[in-house]
Amino acid sequence: METYDEKAEKAEQALKPLLTDQFLETLRIAVKTCGWNVDHIESAQFVDWCFDVAVKEKPDTKPYNYDI
C-alpha cells in the first residue's frame, strides 16, 4: 500500500508538466491582483508551493494595492 508521502509525490509529478511558465505567470498575476480580497497569505503560499513543484524561483506576490 502506498504511503501518504508516496501518493503526494506521485500526484506532484503528474501535476508538474501542467505548471507551465504561462500558467505560473497567470497565477502570480491573479494573486497579486486579488490581494487582500481573500486570505492573501494562504494564496501566496499556494503560489509558492506551485513554483516549488515546478522547480522555479518563488515570485513576488505582494498585492498591487499593497501601499494603499
VEXPAZA-524919 format. One record per residue: x, y, z of N, C-alpha, C, O, CB in turn; residue in one letter. Coordinates in steps of 0.05 Angstrom, whole numbers, plus 5000, padded with zeros to 4 digits. Glycine has a CB too. Layout:
XYZXYZXYZXYZXYZA...
END
This chain:
501749765000500050005000501850255000503750265015498150005025M501150454983502650694982502250865007500050885018501850854957E504350995015504151175038503051445028502951495004506951205052T502351615047501451885040503552025024502952155004500652035066Y506052015034508252155020508652054992509252214974510852125036D508451794988508751684961506451774942506951834919508751374963E504051774953501751874937502152174930501652254908499151834952K502952334950503452614945505552664924505252834907504152754972A507752514926509952534906508952464878509652594859512252364914E507452254876506352164851504452374839504552434815504851894854K502852494856500952694847502452944838501753064817498952774869A504553024852506153254845507553214818507853394802508153324867E508552974814509952914789507952924765508753004743511252634790Q505452844770503452864749502653154743502053224721500952704757A502753324764502053604762504253764748503653954733501453714789L506653694753509053854745508953944716509454174710511553694750K508353764696508253854668506054064662506254204642507953614650P504054074679501854264675502654544685501254744678499354174689L504654564701505554814713507454964694509754994699506854774741L506255044671507855174651508555464659507355564678506355184624T510455574646511255854652508856044649508456214666513555944634D507255994628504956174624502856134646501856334656503656104596Q502355894654500455844676501455974702499956104716500055544680F503955924708505056034733505056344733504456464754507955934737L505556464711505456764709502556854713502157064726506656854683E500656714701497856784704497056764733495656934744496056614686T497856544746497256504774498456724791497056824809498256234783L500956804786502257014801500757274798500357414818505257044792R500057344774498657594769495857594783495057794794498257644739I494557364782491857344795492057394825490457534836490657074789A494157274837494457314866495157594873494157704893496557114877V496857724857497558004862495158184858494758374873499858094843K493458124839491158284833488958244854487758434863489958214806T488558004863486457934883487258064910485458154924486157634886C489758064916490758194941489258094965489057854970490358484939G488358284981487058215007484058175005482658175025487658435027W483058144980480158074978479657794988477357714993479258094948N481757634991481657365003484057355023485357555027481957134981V484457125035486757095053489257085035490056875025486456835070D490557315033492857345015495157165024496657065007493757635013H495557125049497756955059497456675048499356555039497856955090I494956565050494456295040494856285010495956094999491656205048E493856484996494156494967497056494959497856354941492656734955S498656664972501456694965502956434972504756354957502756924981A502156294993503456045000502755834979504455664972502455945028Q500355834968499655654947501255704922502255514909496655674940F501655954915503256024891506155924896507355814878503256334886V507255974920509955884926510155584923512055474912510755964955D508155434932508155144930508155064901509654874893505655024944W506455194884506455124856509155174843510055004827504355294841C510455394850513155454839515155244849516955174834513955734846F514855164874516654954885516354694869518354564862516154904915D513854614864513354364849514554384821515654194810510354304847V514354624809515454664782518454714782519654744761514054904769A519654724806522554774809523255044796525055054780524254534797V521755244804522255514795522655694819521655634841519855624777K524055914815524456114836521856234844520256304827526556334828E521356254871518856374880518656664872520656814873518756344911K516256744863515857014852515057214874514457134897513857014830P515057464866513957674884510857654882509757664860514957964875D509557624904506657604904505357834920502957824926505757334915T506958034926505858264941503558384925503858424901508058474947K501258434938498958544923499658814909501258964919496658584942P498458854886498859104872498059344889499359554888497259104846Y495859314905494859534921496059534949494859644967491859524922N498459424952499659394979500059654993499759675017502359254976Y500859864978501460124990499060304994499360535003503560264974D496760214988494360374991493460395020491460525026491960264973I
END
